[in-house]
Amino acid sequence: MSARLATSSFGVLIILAIGCQKEQAPTSPSSLPAVQTMTLSGVVLDTAANPVQNASVEIFSGATAPVSASTDVAGRFSIVFDRVASQALSVRVTKSGFHPVTVNSLPSPQLQIRLLAVDLLNLHAAYSITVEASGCEGIPAELRRRTYSVSIGSPQRYTAVFTGDLGGATFYRGYGTLSVLVGNNTAKVMIYSWDAFERWLEDQPIFEQLNPSGYLALMGAVSATPSDANGTLSGAFDGSFSYCPSSSLNSTNVDWPPKCNVTAVTCESPSHQVTLARR
């Protein structure tokens, strides 16, 4: 299983690809530090995984002189600079409306950081969430459109992450809480088990328990901007519906996800729909 913090959960990234192009031999005296010409490139995103345009990326330590670049519409940047080989690089990322980020001693060619907005979208409220399948004729008609209640609470451990316990149906223990990543004006609804991520850093679905022992598993994400004064969020849900008519729980650990006793019917699509409306 993959860790959602690294891939989606919280993949607000500055991906730094550093390649050594050439090395200039030091001149006399031989004790002068070696200088390398390098390229630093990557992308800057916000906490809802949106690209941040016109962010300033500055190399202020480890280069022979400070050098910077601005991100483009896709949040990407590229800088060619001369580096003092014996010194660690330090990079600062700034953008109006966001908290600045400084990275010292870059630990790897792919560095992941969070660029956090000063004013985050506030989703603390009670909602109805409707998840509707696109197509999926193999899944019973009554399961292709599900509406649940969800109370989204204030962020706690992570400033830009809200969580919400689903209601209006029966959910397997540990698989009925979703999360929402927020930026300054957008949100990404993560239809994954928040508990599974918190406990094991795993991507697991939301499992609705059906009578007598079947389940409906929902997994995916939707990014959206509030469309009205009530803060309604809606958009295409890129993910899956999975229907199992007969399942069982692990006999030694009931916190593990249910196991389908037959072949589950799974419908994956980038065109499922999600609507999150305040009640």
C-alpha positions in Angstrom: 0.0 0.0 0.0 1.2 3.5 -0.7 1.4 6.3 1.8 -1.1 9.0 1.0 0.9 11.8 2.4 3.5 11.1 -0.3 1.2 10.5 -3.2 -2.0 12.4 -2.7 -2.7 12.9 0.8 -0.8 15.5 1.3 1.3 15.7 -1.7 2.0 19.4 -1.8 5.3 19.2 -3.5 8.3 21.0 -4.5 10.0 18.3 -6.5 13.6 19.3 -6.9 15.6 17.5 -9.6 19.2 18.4 -9.3 21.6 17.3 -12.0 25.3 18.0 -12.2 26.2 19.2 -15.6 29.9 20.0 -15.4 32.6 20.6 -12.9 35.1 23.4 -13.2 38.5 22.6 -11.9 39.8 25.1 -9.3 42.4 27.5 -10.3 45.5 28.4 -8.3 45.8 28.2 -5.4 44.5 24.6 -5.3 42.8 25.1 -2.0 40.0 27.1 -3.7 36.7 25.2 -3.5 35.4 23.3 -6.5 32.5 24.9 -8.4 29.8 22.9 -10.2 27.3 24.1 -12.7 23.9 22.6 -11.8 20.2 22.7 -12.7 17.5 22.9 -10.1 14.0 22.3 -11.3 10.6 21.3 -9.9 7.0 22.3 -9.1 5.3 24.3 -6.4 1.8 23.3 -5.2 -0.5 24.4 -2.5 -2.1 22.2 0.2 -5.0 21.3 -2.1 -2.5 20.1 -4.7 -3.0 23.1 -7.0 0.0 24.6 -8.8 1.2 27.9 -7.4 2.1 30.4 -10.1 4.6 33.3 -9.7 6.1 31.8 -6.5 9.7 32.8 -6.0 12.3 30.0 -5.6 15.6 31.3 -4.4 18.9 29.5 -3.8 20.5 31.7 -1.2 23.2 29.4 0.2 25.5 27.0 -1.5 25.6 28.9 -4.8 28.4 31.3 -5.8 25.8 34.1 -5.8 22.1 34.2 -4.9 19.9 33.1 -7.8 16.1 32.7 -8.2 13.3 31.9 -10.6 9.5 32.2 -10.7 7.1 29.4 -11.2 5.0 29.3 -14.3 1.2 28.6 -14.6 1.8 24.9 -13.9 3.8 25.8 -10.8 7.1 24.7 -12.5 10.5 26.3 -12.3 14.1 25.7 -13.5 17.3 27.4 -12.3 20.8 27.0 -13.7 23.5 28.1 -11.2 27.1 27.6 -10.1 27.3 25.7 -6.8 30.1 25.6 -4.3 30.6 21.8 -4.1 31.6 21.8 -0.5 28.6 23.7 0.7 25.0 22.5 1.4 22.3 24.1 -0.7 19.5 26.1 1.0 16.4 27.1 -0.9 13.6 29.5 0.1 10.1 29.6 -1.5 7.9 32.6 -1.1 4.6 33.8 -2.5 2.3 36.5 -1.4 -0.6 35.0 0.6 1.4 32.0 1.7 3.8 31.2 4.5 7.4 31.2 3.3 9.2 27.8 3.3 13.0 27.4 3.7 14.7 24.1 3.0 18.3 23.6 4.4 20.7 20.9 3.3 18.5 19.3 0.6 18.3 15.6 1.6 17.5 14.1 -1.8 16.9 15.0 -5.4 13.1 14.8 -4.7 12.1 17.0 -1.9 8.5 17.3 -0.7 7.3 20.3 1.3 4.1 22.1 2.1 3.3 25.6 0.8 0.6 26.7 3.2 -1.8 29.6 2.5 -2.1 32.3 5.2 -6.0 32.2 5.0 -7.3 28.7 4.5 -10.8 27.8 3.3 -13.0 27.1 6.4 -15.1 23.9 5.9 -16.1 23.4 9.6 -19.8 22.6 9.2 -22.4 19.8 8.7 -22.9 18.5 5.2 -24.6 16.0 3.0 -22.3 14.2 0.6 -23.7 12.5 -2.5 -21.5 10.1 -4.5 -22.8 9.0 -7.8 -21.3 6.4 -10.1 -20.8 6.9 -13.8 -22.2 3.9 -15.6 -21.3 0.8 -13.5 -24.2 -1.4 -14.7 -22.7 -4.3 -12.8 -23.4 -2.6 -9.5 -27.0 -2.7 -8.2 -28.9 0.5 -9.2 -29.6 1.5 -5.6 -25.9 1.5 -4.8 -24.8 3.7 -7.7 -25.9 6.8 -5.9 -25.3 7.2 -2.2 -26.0 10.1 0.1 -24.5 10.3 3.6 -24.3 12.9 6.3 -20.8 14.2 7.3 -19.7 16.6 10.0 -16.4 18.1 9.0 -14.4 19.2 12.1 -11.7 21.8 12.6 -8.2 20.8 11.6 -6.1 19.4 14.4 -2.8 17.6 13.7 -2.4 19.0 10.2 -3.4 22.7 9.7 -4.7 22.2 6.2 -6.5 18.9 6.7 -10.1 18.6 7.9 -11.8 15.2 8.8 -15.4 14.1 8.8 -17.3 11.1 10.2 -19.8 9.7 7.8 -23.4 9.0 9.0 -26.7 7.9 7.5 -25.5 4.4 6.9 -23.5 1.6 8.7 -19.8 1.7 8.1 -17.1 -0.8 9.1 -15.1 0.3 12.2 -12.2 2.5 11.1 -13.5 2.9 7.5 -16.1 5.7 7.9 -14.1 8.8 8.2 -12.9 10.8 5.2 -10.6 13.8 5.0 -10.5 17.1 3.1 -7.3 19.0 2.1 -7.9 22.7 1.9 -6.1 25.7 0.2 -7.0 29.3 0.3 -10.0 28.9 -2.0 -10.1 25.2 -3.1 -10.6 21.9 -1.4 -9.7 18.3 -2.3 -12.2 15.7 -0.8 -10.3 12.5 -0.1 -12.7 9.6 -0.1 -10.3 7.3 1.7 -10.3 5.9 5.2 -8.6 8.6 7.4 -8.1 6.1 10.2 -6.3 3.6 8.0 -3.9 6.4 6.9 -3.4 7.6 10.5 -2.7 4.1 11.8 -0.8 2.4 9.0 -0.1 5.1 6.3 -2.3 3.0 3.9 -4.7 3.9 1.2 -8.0 2.1 2.1 -11.6 2.8 0.9 -14.6 4.0 2.8 -16.5 0.7 3.5 -20.3 0.9 3.8 -21.7 -2.3 5.4 -24.7 -3.8 3.6 -27.1 -6.4 4.9 -26.5 -9.2 5.6 -22.7 -9.2 5.0 -21.9 -7.3 1.8 -20.2 -4.0 1.4 -19.9 -1.0 -1.0 -16.3 0.4 -1.1 -15.7 3.9 -2.3 -12.2 5.3 -3.0 -10.9 8.3 -4.8 -10.7 12.1 -4.7 -12.3 15.3 -6.1 -10.9 18.8 -6.3 -13.4 21.7 -6.3 -14.0 25.4 -5.5 -17.1 26.4 -3.5 -19.8 27.2 -6.1 -22.2 29.3 -4.0 -22.5 31.3 -0.8 -23.3 28.1 1.2 -19.9 26.6 0.2 -21.2 23.8 -2.0 -18.4 21.7 -3.5 -19.0 19.5 -6.5 -16.9 17.9 -9.2 -15.8 14.8 -11.0 -14.8 12.0 -8.6 -11.8 10.1 -10.0 -12.0 6.8 -8.3 -13.8 3.5 -7.8 -17.1 1.9 -6.7 -16.7 -1.7 -5.6 -19.6 -3.9 -4.6 -19.2 -7.2 -2.7 -22.4 -9.2 -1.9 -20.7 -11.4 0.7 -17.8 -10.5 2.9 -16.2 -11.4 6.2 -13.9 -9.8 8.8 -10.5 -11.0 9.8 -10.9 -13.3 12.8 -7.9 -12.0 14.7 -8.1 -8.2 13.9 -11.5 -6.7 13.2 -9.7 -3.4 12.4 -8.5 -4.9 9.1 -10.7 -4.2 6.0 -13.4 -6.7 5.2 -12.5 -9.5 2.8 -14.8 -10.3 -0.1 -15.8 -13.9 -0.2 -16.6 -13.8 -4.0 -15.3 -11.7 -6.8 -16.2 -8.0 -6.2 -17.7 -5.9 -9.0 -15.4 -2.9 -9.3 -16.2 0.2 -11.5 -13.3 2.7 -12.0 -13.9 6.0 -13.7 -12.6 9.6 -13.7 -16.2 10.7 -14.2 -18.0 9.7 -11.0 -19.6 12.7 -9.3 -19.4 14.0 -5.7 -21.4 16.9 -4.2 -20.8 18.2 -0.7 -23.6 20.6 0.4 -24.1 22.3 3.8 -27.2 21.2 5.7 
